Amino acid sequence: MKFTSYYSQLVKANGVPHLNSKAHFLLMNIFYVEACMHTLEKLPCEGKSLANKNGELFKLKHKLRDLTQKQSPEELMREVLAPAP
């Protein structure tokens, strides 16, 4: 949950940032996907359930990669918080 943790530290240090709607929805989707991944990782599974769990984790990792465009939390937040031209 590196994006969620980074954002949490950012808010604690600087207060809640003012975001446009697009940036807000992007961050909420990233946080949701990270929470789903975290929940699945903690879920004990065996056999076919483990294969299903791993398949879902694979899909979520790709979704997170697509949402973040392979950026680090620092790069993503810099882009999201940049003033519109």
C-alpha positions in Angstrom: 0.0 0.0 0.0 2.8 2.3 -0.9 0.6 5.0 -2.6 -1.9 5.0 0.3 1.0 5.3 2.8 2.7 8.0 0.9 -0.5 10.1 0.6 -1.2 9.6 4.3 2.3 11.0 5.2 1.8 13.8 2.7 -1.5 14.8 4.4 -0.1 14.6 7.9 2.9 16.8 6.9 1.1 19.4 4.7 -2.6 19.1 5.2 -5.3 17.9 2.7 -4.3 19.0 -0.8 -6.8 20.7 -3.1 -7.4 18.4 -6.0 -9.4 18.6 -9.2 -12.1 16.0 -9.8 -9.9 13.9 -12.1 -7.0 13.8 -9.6 -9.4 12.9 -6.8 -11.0 10.0 -8.6 -7.6 8.7 -9.7 -6.3 8.7 -6.2 -9.4 7.1 -4.8 -9.2 4.3 -7.4 -5.5 3.7 -6.6 -6.3 3.5 -2.9 -9.2 1.1 -3.6 -7.1 -1.2 -5.7 -4.3 -1.2 -3.0 -6.8 -2.0 -0.3 -8.2 -4.9 -2.4 -4.7 -6.2 -2.9 -3.9 -5.9 0.8 -7.1 -7.8 1.7 -6.4 -10.6 -0.8 -2.8 -11.0 0.3 -4.0 -11.5 3.9 -6.6 -14.1 2.9 -5.5 -17.7 3.7 -6.1 -20.0 0.7 -5.2 -23.4 -0.5 -5.6 -25.4 -3.8 -8.0 -23.9 -6.3 -8.8 -21.0 -4.1 -5.1 -20.1 -4.1 -5.0 -20.1 -7.9 -8.1 -17.8 -8.0 -6.5 -15.5 -5.4 -3.3 -15.3 -7.4 -5.3 -14.6 -10.6 -7.2 -11.8 -8.9 -3.9 -10.3 -7.5 -2.4 -10.4 -10.9 -5.4 -8.5 -12.4 -5.2 -5.9 -9.5 -1.5 -5.4 -9.9 -2.0 -4.7 -13.6 -4.8 -2.3 -12.8 -2.6 -0.5 -10.3 0.2 -0.3 -12.9 -2.2 1.2 -15.4 -3.6 3.7 -13.0 -0.2 4.9 -11.8 1.4 4.7 -15.3 4.4 2.9 -13.6 5.2 6.0 -11.6 6.5 6.0 -8.0 4.3 7.6 -5.4 6.5 10.7 -5.4 6.2 11.1 -9.2 2.5 10.5 -9.2 1.8 13.0 -6.4 4.0 15.6 -8.1 2.0 15.2 -11.3 -1.4 15.2 -9.5 -0.6 18.2 -7.3 0.9 20.3 -10.1 -1.2 23.4 -11.0 -3.1 23.1 -14.2 -1.5 25.0 -17.1 
